[in-house]
Amino acid sequence: MKPGPVLFTALLCWFFLGAAAYFSETLFFVWTFTGLGALPFVILDFFALLLLTDRLKAERSAASALALGEKSSVTVTLRRTSGRFSFAPRRARLFDIYPGSMEVSAFPAVLKKMPGKNGTLRFEYTVLPLERGDWEFPEIQILLSSFLGCWRLKVKHPCVSRGRTFPDFKKLAGSAGDLRSILEQTGLRDIRKRGQGMEFMSLREYQKGDSVKAVDWRATGRRRKVIVREYQEEQDQQILFLLDSGYRLHRQEEAPLRGEAALRDGSAARDALAKDALAKDTAAKDAGRRTQFDSALEASLVLSWVALKYGDSAAWACFGAEERWLPPRKGMSALSSLMQNLYDVKSAPAPSSLFSALESALARLKRRTFIIMISNFREEDGESLSWIIRHIRRRHLVLLVSLRETEAESIAKRIPVDKDEALETAAAFAYLAARKRLYKTWEHMGILTLECTPGELSSALVSRYLEVKRSGIL
C-alpha cells in the first residue's frame, strides 16, 4: 500500500495552506478544520481498498514457441473473484512482467473499465522476441486505485508462462512442406525440374520440350517410338554445417542507410528529403538488432530442410563460444530435432579456431561429405588453414562461406575529404583486396568459396547446394 496522486496533491496543498496560516488566524482555523475533516475520508478510503476492493484474478495466454524477430500476441484475462462484499476497483494499472529478451511497449496499461461480477476483461498486446533461447513470464502485477484515489495497492499474481524462441521458422511453417515454395521464398525462381539431375531414374516417352541429348536411341529403336532417359539428383549424400559461434560472426547486422549516401553528396545535403530518409533508416536500423550468427543459423536451417527434402542427411557442429556436435540424421523428422538442439545456440565475443573445427570434423566423418563452414575469413586464415585444407579436400568437398563486411566496403568506396579518411579508405581497400586474393587461392586449390551479405545468405546457400547436386562433384 502506498499513497496515491490524489493524497499527495492534497497534502501538498494542505502544507502550503499551513504556511499561509502562520500569518493569519483565520487561515489557521481553516487549515485545522480542513485537515481534521479530510482525515476520516482518507482512513475510510484506506480500509476500503485494503479490505473490500476485489483483487481480481489474472491469467495469461501466450504461445510457447516463438520465432526470432516475429511479433506474437499475448492475452491477459482479468476476472472478478467470488467475494460477496467486494467491489471492483475504480481504476487499475496492469503490468505483465515480460522477459528481458523481448521488446514490449504496452505497459503500464491503464484499465479504466473493470470486469463485471461474472464477466471478464481481456487485454491483448504484442511481444517482439529479440534473442533466441528459453524465456519465462514470472507474474502479473496490478496496481489498484482506491475509490477516492488516495491510495494504491500492488497485487501480484504468480502467473508463470514458459516457452522458447526459435530461429525464424516462418519460412518453413508457411510453406506447408512445399519445396518449390521454400526455394521461391529464399529468392530462387529458376528451379531445375526432375529429369535433369545426374542419377538415372527411368525411361519414358518423349514429350515436347525434352532435350535431344536425353534421347535413348537404343530404347527408341526397340520400341519404335522416341524414348528419353529421366534423371534425378543423387540422394543419400551427407552435408555437414560448421558454424562459427565466436567473435567473427558476433556482429550486429547493419543495413545500408539510403539517406547517408545522399547526405555525403554536396548537392543533396541541402535537401530535406535526404535528411528524412536518413532519420527513417536510422530508426529502422535501431529497431532490428540481429547478429550475423542469427542469419547464418537461419540460413543453415533452411538449407538443412532442403537437403532433407532431397533425401540427404545433415550433420551440425558449432565451434567457438559454444561447442556442439549433432551426428548425421536423415528424414524430415530430423528438422525438428535440429530445431530443439540448436534454438539456444548463441554467439559471443570469444576466440574460435577454424583449424580445430575442421580437424575435429575430419576425425568424425566416415564417408564423403559436403562440408559447409560459415565464418568470416581473414587474410591470416590462408596460412593457418593451408595444411588442413589440402588434407581434407582429398576426401570431402568443402565450401567456405564468408559474410561480407558492408562497413569496410562503404569505407573503401567513399571519397575521402581529409588525410584521416584517406588512410581509412586505403586500409579498407587493402583489407578487401587481401580477402579476394585469399578466396582465389582457395578456389585454385579446389575449395568452393562463397561471399554474400546476411540477407542474401539463404538464397545463396540453397543455390550453391543445388549447383553441387546437379554437377555430380559430390
PyMOL commands that set and color helices and strands:
alter all, ss='L'
color gray80, all
select helices_A, chain A and resi 5-21+25-52+170-175+179-185+212-214+217-223+258-264+272-287+292-309+333-342+354-364+381-384+386-392+406-413+419-444+454-471
alter helices_A, ss='H'
color red, helices_A
select strands_A, chain A and resi 2-3+57-62+65-67+72-79+91-96+102-103+109-111+120-129+133-137+140-145+151-157+161-166+199-205+227-232+238-244+313-319+324-330+370-375+397-403+448-452
alter strands_A, ss='S'
color yellow, strands_A
deselect
rebuild
show_as cartoon
